[in-house]
Amino acid sequence: MPKLKTHKGASKRFKKTATGKVKRHKAFLRHILTSKKKKRKKHLGAEALVSDADLHKVKRMIPY
């Protein structure tokens, strides 16, 4: 079997944790920030985990 190639777009967006979970960043924090509350922007800045429904697909894109 040949080695799996890493999906370069996914490797820039996701990071694996030591326990095998996958971290991601939240959306909606790039522009039009003046109309968003400070609390909302603060929570959007925090990292989140990839949902269980998408975890298998994301792990296949970043195998190493």
PDB file of N, CA, C, O and CB in Angstrom:
ATOM      1  N   MET A   1       0.840  -1.194   0.000  1.00  0.00           N
ATOM      2  CA  MET A   1       0.000   0.000   0.000  1.00  0.00           C
ATOM      3  C   MET A   1       0.878   1.248   0.000  1.00  0.00           C
ATOM      4  O   MET A   1       1.853   1.318   0.749  1.00  0.00           O
ATOM      5  CB  MET A   1      -0.952   0.003   1.222  1.00  0.00           C
ATOM      6  N   PRO A   2       0.549   2.218  -0.818  1.00  0.00           N
ATOM      7  CA  PRO A   2       1.292   3.478  -0.751  1.00  0.00           C
ATOM      8  C   PRO A   2       0.878   4.281   0.475  1.00  0.00           C
ATOM      9  O   PRO A   2      -0.186   4.068   1.057  1.00  0.00           O
ATOM     10  CB  PRO A   2       1.069   4.306  -2.026  1.00  0.00           C
ATOM     11  N   LYS A   3       1.745   5.200   0.842  1.00  0.00           N
ATOM     12  CA  LYS A   3       1.431   6.049   1.985  1.00  0.00           C
ATOM     13  C   LYS A   3       0.316   7.027   1.616  1.00  0.00           C
ATOM     14  O   LYS A   3       0.198   7.436   0.461  1.00  0.00           O
ATOM     15  CB  LYS A   3       2.688   6.812   2.463  1.00  0.00           C
ATOM     16  N   LEU A   4      -0.499   7.400   2.606  1.00  0.00           N
ATOM     17  CA  LEU A   4      -1.564   8.375   2.388  1.00  0.00           C
ATOM     18  C   LEU A   4      -0.962   9.774   2.367  1.00  0.00           C
ATOM     19  O   LEU A   4      -0.088  10.096   3.172  1.00  0.00           O
ATOM     20  CB  LEU A   4      -2.661   8.263   3.485  1.00  0.00           C
ATOM     21  N   LYS A   5      -1.430  10.591   1.451  1.00  0.00           N
ATOM     22  CA  LYS A   5      -0.983  11.975   1.415  1.00  0.00           C
ATOM     23  C   LYS A   5      -1.867  12.823   2.321  1.00  0.00           C
ATOM     24  O   LYS A   5      -3.074  12.605   2.422  1.00  0.00           O
ATOM     25  CB  LYS A   5      -1.000  12.519  -0.030  1.00  0.00           C
ATOM     26  N   THR A   6      -1.245  13.784   2.970  1.00  0.00           N
ATOM     27  CA  THR A   6      -1.980  14.719   3.818  1.00  0.00           C
ATOM     28  C   THR A   6      -2.676  15.753   2.938  1.00  0.00           C
ATOM     29  O   THR A   6      -2.070  16.293   2.012  1.00  0.00           O
ATOM     30  CB  THR A   6      -1.031  15.411   4.838  1.00  0.00           C
ATOM     31  N   HIS A   7      -3.925  16.024   3.220  1.00  0.00           N
ATOM     32  CA  HIS A   7      -4.668  17.079   2.522  1.00  0.00           C
ATOM     33  C   HIS A   7      -4.163  18.406   3.079  1.00  0.00           C
ATOM     34  O   HIS A   7      -4.386  18.709   4.251  1.00  0.00           O
ATOM     35  CB  HIS A   7      -6.245  16.925   2.708  1.00  0.00           C
ATOM     36  N   LYS A   8      -3.482  19.203   2.246  1.00  0.00           N
ATOM     37  CA  LYS A   8      -2.795  20.395   2.737  1.00  0.00           C
ATOM     38  C   LYS A   8      -3.763  21.446   3.257  1.00  0.00           C
ATOM     39  O   LYS A   8      -3.440  22.163   4.204  1.00  0.00           O
ATOM     40  CB  LYS A   8      -1.943  20.990   1.642  1.00  0.00           C
ATOM     41  N   GLY A   9      -4.951  21.551   2.653  1.00  0.00           N
ATOM     42  CA  GLY A   9      -5.934  22.497   3.157  1.00  0.00           C
ATOM     43  C   GLY A   9      -6.431  22.107   4.536  1.00  0.00           C
ATOM     44  O   GLY A   9      -6.647  22.963   5.393  1.00  0.00           O
ATOM     45  N   ALA A  10      -6.611  20.806   4.748  1.00  0.00           N
ATOM     46  CA  ALA A  10      -7.072  20.325   6.050  1.00  0.00           C
ATOM     47  C   ALA A  10      -5.984  20.461   7.104  1.00  0.00           C
ATOM     48  O   ALA A  10      -6.283  20.738   8.265  1.00  0.00           O
ATOM     49  CB  ALA A  10      -7.523  18.871   5.951  1.00  0.00           C
ATOM     50  N   SER A  11      -4.727  20.270   6.717  1.00  0.00           N
ATOM     51  CA  SER A  11      -3.648  20.357   7.696  1.00  0.00           C
ATOM     52  C   SER A  11      -3.480  21.774   8.217  1.00  0.00           C
ATOM     53  O   SER A  11      -2.978  21.971   9.323  1.00  0.00           O
ATOM     54  CB  SER A  11      -2.344  19.872   7.088  1.00  0.00           C
ATOM     55  N   LYS A  12      -3.896  22.772   7.427  1.00  0.00           N
ATOM     56  CA  LYS A  12      -3.826  24.158   7.880  1.00  0.00           C
ATOM     57  C   LYS A  12      -5.013  24.528   8.762  1.00  0.00           C
ATOM     58  O   LYS A  12      -4.938  25.503   9.509  1.00  0.00           O
ATOM     59  CB  LYS A  12      -3.760  25.094   6.687  1.00  0.00           C
ATOM     60  N   ARG A  13      -6.099  23.775   8.693  1.00  0.00           N
ATOM     61  CA  ARG A  13      -7.319  24.105   9.428  1.00  0.00           C
ATOM     62  C   ARG A  13      -7.519  23.285  10.691  1.00  0.00           C
ATOM     63  O   ARG A  13      -8.181  23.744  11.621  1.00  0.00           O
ATOM     64  CB  ARG A  13      -8.497  23.924   8.541  1.00  0.00           C
ATOM     65  N   PHE A  14      -6.966  22.088  10.744  1.00  0.00           N
ATOM     66  CA  PHE A  14      -7.212  21.178  11.860  1.00  0.00           C
ATOM     67  C   PHE A  14      -5.903  20.739  12.486  1.00  0.00           C
ATOM     68  O   PHE A  14      -4.879  20.639  11.811  1.00  0.00           O
ATOM     69  CB  PHE A  14      -8.013  19.958  11.398  1.00  0.00           C
ATOM     70  N   LYS A  15      -5.949  20.473  13.807  1.00  0.00           N
ATOM     71  CA  LYS A  15      -4.804  19.932  14.533  1.00  0.00           C
ATOM     72  C   LYS A  15      -5.284  18.770  15.375  1.00  0.00           C
ATOM     73  O   LYS A  15      -6.376  18.808  15.942  1.00  0.00           O
ATOM     74  CB  LYS A  15      -4.120  21.017  15.416  1.00  0.00           C
ATOM     75  N   LYS A  16      -4.457  17.730  15.453  1.00  0.00           N
ATOM     76  CA  LYS A  16      -4.795  16.578  16.278  1.00  0.00           C
ATOM     77  C   LYS A  16      -4.344  16.807  17.711  1.00  0.00           C
ATOM     78  O   LYS A  16      -3.300  17.415  17.950  1.00  0.00           O
ATOM     79  CB  LYS A  16      -4.160  15.300  15.713  1.00  0.00           C
ATOM     80  N   THR A  17      -5.132  16.318  18.667  1.00  0.00           N
ATOM     81  CA  THR A  17      -4.742  16.371  20.066  1.00  0.00           C
ATOM     82  C   THR A  17      -4.020  15.078  20.423  1.00  0.00           C
ATOM     83  O   THR A  17      -3.965  14.147  19.620  1.00  0.00           O
ATOM     84  CB  THR A  17      -5.975  16.592  20.984  1.00  0.00           C
ATOM     85  N   ALA A  18      -3.476  15.027  21.612  1.00  0.00           N
ATOM     86  CA  ALA A  18      -2.732  13.839  22.036  1.00  0.00           C
ATOM     87  C   ALA A  18      -3.644  12.630  22.200  1.00  0.00           C
ATOM     88  O   ALA A  18      -3.189  11.493  22.079  1.00  0.00           O
ATOM     89  CB  ALA A  18      -2.002  14.113  23.344  1.00  0.00           C
ATOM     90  N   THR A  19      -4.935  12.862  22.475  1.00  0.00           N
ATOM     91  CA  THR A  19      -5.854  11.744  22.667  1.00  0.00           C
ATOM     92  C   THR A  19      -6.521  11.307  21.371  1.00  0.00           C
ATOM     93  O   THR A  19      -7.340  10.387  21.381  1.00  0.00           O
ATOM     94  CB  THR A  19      -6.908  12.113  23.678  1.00  0.00           C
ATOM     95  N   GLY A  20      -6.183  11.958  20.242  1.00  0.00           N
ATOM     96  CA  GLY A  20      -6.738  11.557  18.960  1.00  0.00           C
ATOM     97  C   GLY A  20      -7.928  12.363  18.503  1.00  0.00           C
ATOM     98  O   GLY A  20      -8.471  12.104  17.429  1.00  0.00           O
ATOM     99  N   LYS A  21      -8.354  13.348  19.301  1.00  0.00           N
ATOM    100  CA  LYS A  21      -9.434  14.219  18.859  1.00  0.00           C
ATOM    101  C   LYS A  21      -8.869  15.267  17.907  1.00  0.00           C
ATOM    102  O   LYS A  21      -7.653  15.404  17.775  1.00  0.00           O
ATOM    103  CB  LYS A  21     -10.139  14.892  20.071  1.00  0.00           C
ATOM    104  N   VAL A  22      -9.754  16.002  17.247  1.00  0.00           N
ATOM    105  CA  VAL A  22      -9.307  16.992  16.265  1.00  0.00           C
ATOM    106  C   VAL A  22      -9.863  18.356  16.646  1.00  0.00           C
ATOM    107  O   VAL A  22     -11.065  18.519  16.856  1.00  0.00           O
ATOM    108  CB  VAL A  22      -9.752  16.597  14.826  1.00  0.00           C
ATOM    109  N   LYS A  23      -8.959  19.339  16.731  1.00  0.00           N
ATOM    110  CA  LYS A  23      -9.349  20.704  17.064  1.00  0.00           C
ATOM    111  C   LYS A  23      -9.613  21.490  15.786  1.00  0.00           C
ATOM    112  O   LYS A  23      -9.045  21.207  14.731  1.00  0.00           O
ATOM    113  CB  LYS A  23      -8.259  21.397  17.913  1.00  0.00           C
ATOM    114  N   ARG A  24     -10.494  22.488  15.907  1.00  0.00           N
ATOM    115  CA  ARG A  24     -10.789  23.367  14.789  1.00  0.00           C
ATOM    116  C   ARG A  24     -11.038  24.759  15.332  1.00  0.00           C
ATOM    117  O   ARG A  24     -11.207  24.942  16.537  1.00  0.00           O
ATOM    118  CB  ARG A  24     -12.006  22.859  13.970  1.00  0.00           C
ATOM    119  N   HIS A  25     -11.062  25.739  14.442  1.00  0.00           N
ATOM    120  CA  HIS A  25     -11.421  27.102  14.812  1.00  0.00           C
ATOM    121  C   HIS A  25     -12.864  27.364  14.398  1.00  0.00           C
ATOM    122  O   HIS A  25     -13.378  26.741  13.470  1.00  0.00           O
ATOM    123  CB  HIS A  25     -10.460  28.133  14.155  1.00  0.00           C
ATOM    124  N   LYS A  26     -13.506  28.288  15.096  1.00  0.00           N
ATOM    125  CA  LYS A  26     -14.887  28.622  14.780  1.00  0.00           C
ATOM    126  C   LYS A  26     -14.948  29.657  13.672  1.00  0.00           C
ATOM    127  O   LYS A  26     -13.998  30.413  13.463  1.00  0.00           O
ATOM    128  CB  LYS A  26     -15.613  29.133  16.021  1.00  0.00           C
ATOM    129  N   ALA A  27     -16.054  29.689  12.970  1.00  0.00           N
ATOM    130  CA  ALA A  27     -16.247  30.604  11.847  1.00  0.00           C
ATOM    131  C   ALA A  27     -16.833  31.934  12.328  1.00  0.00           C
ATOM    132  O   ALA A  27     -17.082  32.115  13.520  1.00  0.00           O
ATOM    133  CB  ALA A  27     -17.166  29.966  10.787  1.00  0.00           C
ATOM    134  N   PHE A  28     -17.047  32.847  11.407  1.00  0.00           N
ATOM    135  CA  PHE A  28     -17.713  34.139  11.627  1.00  0.00           C
ATOM    136  C   PHE A  28     -16.897  35.123  12.465  1.00  0.00           C
ATOM    137  O   PHE A  28     -17.468  35.902  13.228  1.00  0.00           O
ATOM    138  CB  PHE A  28     -19.038  33.911  12.295  1.00  0.00           C
ATOM    139  N   LEU A  29     -15.582  35.097  12.334  1.00  0.00           N
ATOM    140  CA  LEU A  29     -14.764  36.039  13.100  1.00  0.00           C
ATOM    141  C   LEU A  29     -13.782  36.776  12.187  1.00  0.00           C
ATOM    142  O   LEU A  29     -12.718  37.195  12.643  1.00  0.00           O
ATOM    143  CB  LEU A  29     -14.000  35.302  14.217  1.00  0.00           C
ATOM    144  N   ARG A  30     -14.120  36.939  10.913  1.00  0.00           N
ATOM    145  CA  ARG A  30     -13.192  37.553   9.971  1.00  0.00           C
ATOM    146  C   ARG A  30     -13.518  39.008   9.660  1.00  0.00           C
ATOM    147  O   ARG A  30     -12.609  39.836   9.596  1.00  0.00           O
ATOM    148  CB  ARG A  30     -13.175  36.768   8.701  1.00  0.00           C
ATOM    149  N   HIS A  31     -14.770  39.336   9.468  1.00  0.00           N
ATOM    150  CA  HIS A  31     -15.127  40.706   9.101  1.00  0.00           C
ATOM    151  C   HIS A  31     -16.531  41.009   9.615  1.00  0.00           C
ATOM    152  O   HIS A  31     -17.211  40.125  10.136  1.00  0.00           O
ATOM    153  CB  HIS A  31     -15.046  40.913   7.556  1.00  0.00           C
ATOM    154  N   ILE A  32     -16.960  42.256   9.467  1.00  0.00           N
ATOM    155  CA  ILE A  32     -18.237  42.759   9.991  1.00  0.00           C
ATOM    156  C   ILE A  32     -18.317  42.478  11.503  1.00  0.00           C
ATOM    157  O   ILE A  32     -19.307  41.942  12.002  1.00  0.00           O
ATOM    158  CB  ILE A  32     -19.449  42.094   9.238  1.00  0.00           C
ATOM    159  N   LEU A  33     -17.259  42.852  12.204  1.00  0.00           N
ATOM    160  CA  LEU A  33     -17.184  42.555  13.633  1.00  0.00           C
ATOM    161  C   LEU A  33     -17.850  43.630  14.485  1.00  0.00           C
ATOM    162  O   LEU A  33     -18.106  43.405  15.668  1.00  0.00           O
ATOM    163  CB  LEU A  33     -15.738  42.397  14.052  1.00  0.00           C
ATOM    164  N   THR A  34     -18.135  44.796  13.901  1.00  0.00           N
ATOM    165  CA  THR A  34     -18.700  45.874  14.707  1.00  0.00           C
ATOM    166  C   THR A  34     -20.141  45.580  15.112  1.00  0.00           C
ATOM    167  O   THR A  34     -20.616  46.097  16.123  1.00  0.00           O
ATOM    168  CB  THR A  34     -18.634  47.189  13.944  1.00  0.00           C
ATOM    169  N   SER A  35     -20.835  44.762  14.342  1.00  0.00           N
ATOM    170  CA  SER A  35     -22.228  44.455  14.668  1.00  0.00           C
ATOM    171  C   SER A  35     -22.363  43.242  15.588  1.00  0.00           C
ATOM    172  O   SER A  35     -23.476  42.855  15.945  1.00  0.00           O
ATOM    173  CB  SER A  35     -23.012  44.217  13.396  1.00  0.00           C
ATOM    174  N   LYS A  36     -21.238  42.645  15.969  1.00  0.00           N
ATOM    175  CA  LYS A  36     -21.282  41.474  16.845  1.00  0.00           C
ATOM    176  C   LYS A  36     -20.905  41.886  18.265  1.00  0.00           C
ATOM    177  O   LYS A  36     -20.028  42.727  18.462  1.00  0.00           O
ATOM    178  CB  LYS A  36     -20.332  40.358  16.327  1.00  0.00           C
ATOM    179  N   LYS A  37     -21.564  41.296  19.238  1.00  0.00           N
ATOM    180  CA  LYS A  37     -21.320  41.611  20.637  1.00  0.00           C
ATOM    181  C   LYS A  37     -19.946  41.095  21.067  1.00  0.00           C
ATOM    182  O   LYS A  37     -19.412  40.151  20.485  1.00  0.00           O
ATOM    183  CB  LYS A  37     -22.425  41.010  21.525  1.00  0.00           C
ATOM    184  N   LYS A  38     -19.393  41.725  22.085  1.00  0.00           N
ATOM    185  CA  LYS A  38     -18.073  41.350  22.580  1.00  0.00           C
ATOM    186  C   LYS A  38     -18.071  39.911  23.095  1.00  0.00           C
ATOM    187  O   LYS A  38     -17.103  39.177  22.898  1.00  0.00           O
ATOM    188  CB  LYS A  38     -17.628  42.310  23.689  1.00  0.00           C
ATOM    189  N   LYS A  39     -19.156  39.513  23.753  1.00  0.00           N
ATOM    190  CA  LYS A  39     -19.251  38.150  24.279  1.00  0.00           C
ATOM    191  C   LYS A  39     -19.236  37.128  23.156  1.00  0.00           C
ATOM    192  O   LYS A  39     -18.593  36.085  23.268  1.00  0.00           O
ATOM    193  CB  LYS A  39     -20.518  37.987  25.117  1.00  0.00           C
ATOM    194  N   ARG A  40     -19.947  37.427  22.068  1.00  0.00           N
ATOM    195  CA  ARG A  40     -20.000  36.505  20.937  1.00  0.00           C
ATOM    196  C   ARG A  40     -18.636  36.366  20.287  1.00  0.00           C
ATOM    197  O   ARG A  40     -18.226  35.260  19.936  1.00  0.00           O
ATOM    198  CB  ARG A  40     -21.025  36.975  19.909  1.00  0.00           C
ATOM    199  N   LYS A  41     -17.929  37.478  20.122  1.00  0.00           N
ATOM    200  CA  LYS A  41     -16.597  37.430  19.508  1.00  0.00           C
ATOM    201  C   LYS A  41     -15.608  36.681  20.392  1.00  0.00           C
ATOM    202  O   LYS A  41     -14.723  35.985  19.895  1.00  0.00           O
ATOM    203  CB  LYS A  41     -16.083  38.847  19.236  1.00  0.00           C
ATOM    204  N   LYS A  42     -15.763  36.830  21.709  1.00  0.00           N
ATOM    205  CA  LYS A  42     -14.879  36.134  22.638  1.00  0.00           C
ATOM    206  C   LYS A  42     -15.082  34.625  22.554  1.00  0.00           C
ATOM    207  O   LYS A  42     -14.115  33.863  22.563  1.00  0.00           O
ATOM    208  CB  LYS A  42     -15.118  36.621  24.070  1.00  0.00           C
ATOM    209  N   HIS A  43     -16.334  34.199  22.473  1.00  0.00           N
ATOM    210  CA  HIS A  43     -16.613  32.768  22.373  1.00  0.00           C
ATOM    211  C   HIS A  43     -16.223  32.199  21.008  1.00  0.00           C
ATOM    212  O   HIS A  43     -15.830  31.037  20.911  1.00  0.00           O
ATOM    213  CB  HIS A  43     -18.088  32.509  22.636  1.00  0.00           C
ATOM    214  N   LEU A  44     -16.330  33.007  19.964  1.00  0.00           N
ATOM    215  CA  LEU A  44     -15.930  32.532  18.641  1.00  0.00           C
ATOM    216  C   LEU A  44     -14.415  32.386  18.528  1.00  0.00           C
ATOM    217  O   LEU A  44     -13.930  31.646  17.672  1.00  0.00           O
ATOM    218  CB  LEU A  44     -16.441  33.483  17.565  1.00  0.00           C
ATOM    219  N   GLY A  45     -13.664  33.078  19.379  1.00  0.00           N
ATOM    220  CA  GLY A  45     -12.216  32.970  19.349  1.00  0.00           C
ATOM    221  C   GLY A  45     -11.696  31.690  19.949  1.00  0.00           C
ATOM    222  O   GLY A  45     -10.551  31.311  19.702  1.00  0.00           O
ATOM    223  N   ALA A  46     -12.510  31.020  20.731  1.00  0.00           N
ATOM    224  CA  ALA A  46     -12.081  29.776  21.377  1.00  0.00           C
ATOM    225  C   ALA A  46     -12.053  28.633  20.372  1.00  0.00           C
ATOM    226  O   ALA A  46     -12.796  28.633  19.391  1.00  0.00           O
ATOM    227  CB  ALA A  46     -13.011  29.426  22.553  1.00  0.00           C
ATOM    228  N   GLU A  47     -11.187  27.663  20.629  1.00  0.00           N
ATOM    229  CA  GLU A  47     -11.120  26.493  19.761  1.00  0.00           C
ATOM    230  C   GLU A  47     -12.241  25.527  20.109  1.00  0.00           C
ATOM    231  O   GLU A  47     -12.740  25.512  21.234  1.00  0.00           O
ATOM    232  CB  GLU A  47      -9.750  25.798  19.882  1.00  0.00           C
ATOM    233  N   ALA A  48     -12.627  24.726  19.135  1.00  0.00           N
ATOM    234  CA  ALA A  48     -13.677  23.734  19.330  1.00  0.00           C
ATOM    235  C   ALA A  48     -13.186  22.401  18.780  1.00  0.00           C
ATOM    236  O   ALA A  48     -12.154  22.330  18.111  1.00  0.00           O
ATOM    237  CB  ALA A  48     -15.008  24.172  18.640  1.00  0.00           C
ATOM    238  N   LEU A  49     -13.932  21.362  19.068  1.00  0.00           N
ATOM    239  CA  LEU A  49     -13.610  20.039  18.553  1.00  0.00           C
ATOM    240  C   LEU A  49     -14.477  19.731  17.342  1.00  0.00           C
ATOM    241  O   LEU A  49     -15.614  20.194  17.245  1.00  0.00           O
ATOM    242  CB  LEU A  49     -13.799  18.965  19.642  1.00  0.00           C
ATOM    243  N   VAL A  50     -13.938  18.955  16.431  1.00  0.00           N
ATOM    244  CA  VAL A  50     -14.700  18.518  15.266  1.00  0.00           C
ATOM    245  C   VAL A  50     -15.784  17.560  15.734  1.00  0.00           C
ATOM    246  O   VAL A  50     -15.542  16.721  16.601  1.00  0.00           O
ATOM    247  CB  VAL A  50     -13.777  17.843  14.201  1.00  0.00           C
ATOM    248  N   SER A  51     -16.977  17.681  15.166  1.00  0.00           N
ATOM    249  CA  SER A  51     -18.092  16.837  15.590  1.00  0.00           C
ATOM    250  C   SER A  51     -17.841  15.375  15.210  1.00  0.00           C
ATOM    251  O   SER A  51     -17.040  15.073  14.325  1.00  0.00           O
ATOM    252  CB  SER A  51     -19.410  17.332  14.961  1.00  0.00           C
ATOM    253  N   ASP A  52     -18.532  14.496  15.889  1.00  0.00           N
ATOM    254  CA  ASP A  52     -18.363  13.057  15.646  1.00  0.00           C
ATOM    255  C   ASP A  52     -18.776  12.667  14.235  1.00  0.00           C
ATOM    256  O   ASP A  52     -18.243  11.709  13.676  1.00  0.00           O
ATOM    257  CB  ASP A  52     -19.171  12.253  16.656  1.00  0.00           C
ATOM    258  N   ALA A  53     -19.729  13.405  13.652  1.00  0.00           N
ATOM    259  CA  ALA A  53     -20.190  13.080  12.307  1.00  0.00           C
ATOM    260  C   ALA A  53     -19.100  13.335  11.262  1.00  0.00           C
ATOM    261  O   ALA A  53     -19.034  12.632  10.253  1.00  0.00           O
ATOM    262  CB  ALA A  53     -21.438  13.892  11.970  1.00  0.00           C
ATOM    263  N   ASP A  54     -18.250  14.330  11.496  1.00  0.00           N
ATOM    264  CA  ASP A  54     -17.207  14.678  10.529  1.00  0.00           C
ATOM    265  C   ASP A  54     -15.837  14.145  10.906  1.00  0.00           C
ATOM    266  O   ASP A  54     -14.893  14.281  10.127  1.00  0.00           O
ATOM    267  CB  ASP A  54     -17.131  16.165  10.377  1.00  0.00           C
ATOM    268  N   LEU A  55     -15.702  13.550  12.066  1.00  0.00           N
ATOM    269  CA  LEU A  55     -14.399  13.164  12.574  1.00  0.00           C
ATOM    270  C   LEU A  55     -13.688  12.153  11.680  1.00  0.00           C
ATOM    271  O   LEU A  55     -12.483  12.268  11.455  1.00  0.00           O
ATOM    272  CB  LEU A  55     -14.543  12.603  13.955  1.00  0.00           C
ATOM    273  N   HIS A  56     -14.412  11.170  11.171  1.00  0.00           N
ATOM    274  CA  HIS A  56     -13.794  10.139  10.336  1.00  0.00           C
ATOM    275  C   HIS A  56     -13.220  10.738   9.058  1.00  0.00           C
ATOM    276  O   HIS A  56     -12.122  10.369   8.642  1.00  0.00           O
ATOM    277  CB  HIS A  56     -14.813   9.047   9.991  1.00  0.00           C
ATOM    278  N   LYS A  57     -13.955  11.665   8.425  1.00  0.00           N
ATOM    279  CA  LYS A  57     -13.491  12.289   7.189  1.00  0.00           C
ATOM    280  C   LYS A  57     -12.263  13.166   7.426  1.00  0.00           C
ATOM    281  O   LYS A  57     -11.329  13.179   6.624  1.00  0.00           O
ATOM    282  CB  LYS A  57     -14.609  13.116   6.568  1.00  0.00           C
ATOM    283  N   VAL A  58     -12.281  13.895   8.534  1.00  0.00           N
ATOM    284  CA  VAL A  58     -11.164  14.795   8.819  1.00  0.00           C
ATOM    285  C   VAL A  58      -9.924  14.002   9.171  1.00  0.00           C
ATOM    286  O   VAL A  58      -8.827  14.357   8.741  1.00  0.00           O
ATOM    287  CB  VAL A  58     -11.517  15.757   9.956  1.00  0.00           C
ATOM    288  N   LYS A  59     -10.069  12.941   9.941  1.00  0.00           N
ATOM    289  CA  LYS A  59      -8.912  12.110  10.315  1.00  0.00           C
ATOM    290  C   LYS A  59      -8.278  11.457   9.091  1.00  0.00           C
ATOM    291  O   LYS A  59      -7.065  11.249   9.053  1.00  0.00           O
ATOM    292  CB  LYS A  59      -9.332  11.028  11.322  1.00  0.00           C
ATOM    293  N   ARG A  60      -9.085  11.139   8.109  1.00  0.00           N
ATOM    294  CA  ARG A  60      -8.531  10.545   6.886  1.00  0.00           C
ATOM    295  C   ARG A  60      -7.717  11.569   6.106  1.00  0.00           C
ATOM    296  O   ARG A  60      -6.746  11.217   5.436  1.00  0.00           O
ATOM    297  CB  ARG A  60      -9.656   9.983   6.001  1.00  0.00           C
ATOM    298  N   MET A  61      -8.118  12.846   6.193  1.00  0.00           N
ATOM    299  CA  MET A  61      -7.374  13.894   5.488  1.00  0.00           C
ATOM    300  C   MET A  61      -6.065  14.252   6.163  1.00  0.00           C
ATOM    301  O   MET A  61      -5.122  14.686   5.502  1.00  0.00           O
ATOM    302  CB  MET A  61      -8.219  15.126   5.367  1.00  0.00           C
ATOM    303  N   ILE A  62      -5.998  14.069   7.505  1.00  0.00           N
ATOM    304  CA  ILE A  62      -4.740  14.345   8.217  1.00  0.00           C
ATOM    305  C   ILE A  62      -4.301  13.077   8.928  1.00  0.00           C
ATOM    306  O   ILE A  62      -4.488  12.963  10.139  1.00  0.00           O
ATOM    307  CB  ILE A  62      -4.904  15.525   9.236  1.00  0.00           C
ATOM    308  N   PRO A  63      -3.721  12.117   8.209  1.00  0.00           N
ATOM    309  CA  PRO A  63      -3.405  10.817   8.799  1.00  0.00           C
ATOM    310  C   PRO A  63      -2.206  10.830   9.741  1.00  0.00           C
ATOM    311  O   PRO A  63      -2.073   9.928  10.568  1.00  0.00           O
ATOM    312  CB  PRO A  63      -3.155   9.833   7.714  1.00  0.00           C
ATOM    313  N   TYR A  64      -1.323  11.835   9.639  1.00  0.00           N
ATOM    314  CA  TYR A  64      -0.086  11.787  10.438  1.00  0.00           C
ATOM    315  C   TYR A  64       0.003  12.909  11.420  1.00  0.00           C
ATOM    316  O   TYR A  64       0.981  13.005  12.161  1.00  0.00           O
ATOM    317  CB  TYR A  64       1.119  11.820   9.548  1.00  0.00           C
TER     318      TYR A  64
END
